[in-house]
Amino acid sequence: MEYRRLGKSGLQVSVLSFGSWLTFGNQISDATAEKLMKLAYDKGVNFFDNAEIYANGKSEIVMGKILKKTKWDRTSYVLSSKVYFGDGRKLPNQTGLSRKHIFEGCHASLKRLNVDYLDLFFCHRPDKQTPIEETVWAMNHLIQQGKILYWGTSEWSAQEIMEAHMVAQKLNLIGPVMEQPQYNMFVRRKVEVEFSQIYKTVGMGTTIWSPLASGTLTNKYINKMPKGTRMDLKGMEWLKDMNLTPKRLAKIEKLNDLALSLDSSLAKMAIAWCAKNKNVSTVILGASKITHLKETLTSLDVLPKLTDEVLSEIEVILENKPPHPRW
């Protein structure tokens, strides 16, 4: 396993990490979740990602039980959660980024995860109804209380992130250290273009999610529609319609052929492609089966094969390289 600093912070995170979205407390059994976490940890993964909204809090409960059972040294892993959507309750103040919900959301996550503090705490979405000053202060109060160590954002725009930093600088507070955006071969603009100046100015780290584009950057959807996948989950029809278009499936087939020519699977090549970006601190892996995680945890072996020539071939297939503005 390789490790990178989270932005300009001193915290080191494994280049491959493990998240529980859609799986823990929902798609897989608790026993399978335990096996997946143990496998990841044994292979050097030190960052585990979660959120209050995942399975309406059940995901954190499952992960918390596993952490309690394994008795891993707390200094050996980095644990995150996210606040904004709540745990399924919808009354006023049970969602959003008000000081009240940030505090109560953090305390609830700590209880569900069976830990005394969170290493990383993300604002899961921007909150247009709450002054940014209130959110920045609330995160800093949690840091001062020792309940979180670093705070960041998820799916915020560059403008919103810089606004938080300007407020923090003005008030002599700590700004967001990391952002958790979606990043994969099909979703590129934010990580590659929109954030390009933020990496330089504030040294932002990124914990990117969906490196396989919700599982489509694999060979399992080529010429077939398998059962039991996230695309087959009730309520996830929108994900299927968005990701499995004929045009995209044609590109996936070409990418798969290229991966095979490198003695790799498409999944491993897609994950290595994300990790190739020096502004990616860690690539969050998801898995519902042990065999899948065993495979993707070896993705860094493909990095040396992603030569300039291969990367150019990938660009020809994708036809989506985002243009960089001339500053």
N, C-alpha and C positions, 0 to 999 in steps of 0.2 A: 504494500500500500504506500502511496505517496501522500504527503501532507503539504498544505499551503496555508499561509497566513490569511485570516479573514480580513481582506482589505488591508488597511494600514495598522490594524490592531495587532496585538501580540499573540492573539489566539490562533492556534493551529487546528485546522480541520482536515479530516481525510478527504482526498479528492473525490472519492466515492462515498456517499452517505446513504442513509436508509430512512424512508418516510412511510407513514401509515395511512395516507389518504386513500379512501375508498376500500381499504382492505381490513384493517383492524376494527373489530367490533361490528363488522358488516359482511364482507365478502368471504372471510376465512375464519376458521376456528381459532380459539385462543391458543390451543396446542400448536397449531401451525405458525401462529404469530411468534410464539416463543422460539420455535426452531429457526425461523427466519432471522430473528434478532440475534440469537446465539451464533448463527453462521456468519452474519455480518460482522459481529464483534470479534469473532475468532480470526476473521480475515483482515482485521485492522481498521474496520470502520469505527470511527469515534464520535460521529455526529448522528443523532437520531431526531427526526423532525416530527412534530405533531401540531395540533391546533384544537381550540375549544369546540369548534364546529364539527370536527371529524366524527361522524357517527353520533353527533349530539353529545359529545363528552365520553362516549363509550370507548373510543380509540385511546384516549388518555388513561382510562381506567385499566384497559388491557395492558398497555405499555407499563403503567405503574406497577401492576402485579408482577410483570416479568422482571422489572428492575429490582423489586423487593426480593423476589425468589432467587435471582442470580447472585445478588449481593456483590455486584461489580464495584470496584473502587470508584467512588464518585468522582475522583480526580481524573479518571481514565476515559471519561466520555463527556460529550457536549450534548445537552438536551435543550430542545426548543419548544415553544408553543406560540400561538397567535391569538390575538384578541380583536374582536370587531363584531363577528356574526353571532356571538353568543353560543349557548349550548342547546338551542332549540326553543327556548322561551322567547316570547316576542313582546312582552310588556315594555312600557317606557323604561329606559335605562338598563335594559337587559341586553342591549346591543350597542354598537357604536364605540367611539373613542373618548367619551367623557371621562373625567377623573374617576367618577363613581364606577363605571363599568370596567375601566382598566384595572382599578384596584380589586374589585370583586371578581373579575375574570381571572386575574393573576392568582388570587388566593384559591379559587376553585380549581384551577389547573394544577397548582402545587399539591392540593389535596388529592386530586385524582391520580397524579403521577407519583405520589409517595416520595416527594423530594422536598428539601428545604429551600431550594432556589432553582431558578432557570438560568442556564447560560445565555440563551438567546430568547428575546421576546419580541415578536413582530406585530406591528399594526397591520392587520390582515388586508385592509383596504383603506383608502383615505376616507375621512368623515367630513363631509361638507357642512355638517350642522354643528361641529364643535371647533372652536378657535384652535389653531395649531399651537398657540402658546399653552393652552390647557393640556394638550396631549404631551407636549415636550416636557412640561413640568411634572406631569403624572409619571412619565417614564423615569425621569431623574429622581423622583421621590422613591420609586421602587428600587432604583440602584442604590440610593443612600441607605435604604433599609436592608440591603443585602438580599433582596428577593429576586432580583435579576442582575446579570452582569453586563450584558450588552443589549441595546434595543435597536430595532430596525423596522423596515417597512416591507410590504409585499404588494406587488402590482400597483405601486405609486408611479406617477409620472416624474420625469427629471425635475420639472418645475416644482412639484410638491415636495420632493426630497430636498431640494435646495432651499425652499422656504423654511423647512424644519431646521436646516443647518443655520440659516441666517438668524432665526429666532434663538436657537441655542447659543450661537456666538454672541448675540446681543445681551443675553441674560447670563453669560458665563456658565452655560450648562453643557451637557454632553449630547451631541446630535446623533442621528441614526448611523450605525456602523455598517449595516448590511441591508441589502434589498433581496427579496425572493421573487424573481420574475419567471415566467415561463420562457424556456429557451430550448429550441431544437431546430432541426434542419428546415422545418416549415414555419417556425415563428422566430424571427431573427432581429427585427428592426430595433426593438427597445434595447436589447443587450449590446448589439453591435454599433448602433448609431446614436440613439437618444441618450444613452448613458456615457458616451465616449468621453465627454469632458469631466463628468463627475468622478470617474476613476482617477483622473489627474488632479482635480482640485481638492477633493476631500478623501480620496483613497478608499472609495466604497468597495466593500466585498459583496459577492453574490452567491446565493445558495439556490441554484436554478432547479426548477421542477419540470416534470414531463419531458425528459430528454428523448423519450421514445414516442412523443406525440400521442399520448394515451394508448400506447401499445401498437400503434399503426406502423412504426418503424421497426417492424419485425417481419418474419415470413409467414405469420399465422393467418394473415388476411389475403394472401395472394391466391386467387382463384377459389376462395372458399370463405364461409362465414361460420367460424367455430362457435359452439355454445359455451356458456360459463365464463365468458370474458366480460370486462367492464362495459363493452359495447352492448352486451346482452342484458345488462342490469336494468331493471325497471326504473324508469325515470331518467335514464341516460340516453334516450333516443337522440337528443340534440347532439350528443358527442359523436354518435355514429354518423349522423347526417353531415356534420361539419368535417369529419376526418376521412370518411371513406367515399370520396367522390371518384368517379372514373379517372379523371385526370391525375389525381393524387395516387391512386392505385397503380397507374402506369409508371409513375416515377418511382414508387416503392419497388416495383419489380426490377427496374433498371439498377436501383441502388443495391438491391439484393444480389444481383449478378456481379456487381463490382465488389461487394463484400466477399462473396465466395471466391473471387479471383485473388483476394488477399488472404485466403485461408481463414476467414473470419465469418461470423454471422452478421446479419444486418444490424441486430440489436447492439452488439459489441462495437461495431464501426460507428453507429450513431452516437453512442455514449462517448466513445473516444473523441469523436468530432467535437462534441461539446467541451470536453476537458481540454482540447487543444487550444481553446480560447484562453489566453493568459488572464483575462479579467473574470473568469469563472473560478470562484474559490472552491466550490464543491458541487458535484452533480448528485442530486437526490434520486436514488433508485427506489422503485416500488416493485413489489412482487407478491404474487399469491401462491406461488409454488416454489419449493426448494430448488428444483432443477433450474428454474429460470434465474433465481438469484445466484446460484453457483456459476452460471454462465456469465451474467452481467458483471459480477465481481472481478472477472478477469479482463474486463474491457481495456484496462490501461496497457495490456500487452499489445494492443493494436496501435497505440500512439506512434511508435517508430515507423509504422507502415504508412502513416498519413503524410506522405511526402508532398512537396509542392505539386508534383504531377498528379497525384491521386486527388488532392484537394481541388485541383482544376477540373478533373473529371467529375467530381461531385457537383461543382458549380454548374457545369454544362447540363447535368441532369436536373438539378433543382430549378435553374432559371429564376432565382429569386434573391440574388445578392442585393441587399439594400444599398441604395446610393448614399454616399457620405457627402454632406454639404461642404462647400468650400468656405471655411471660416474667414 
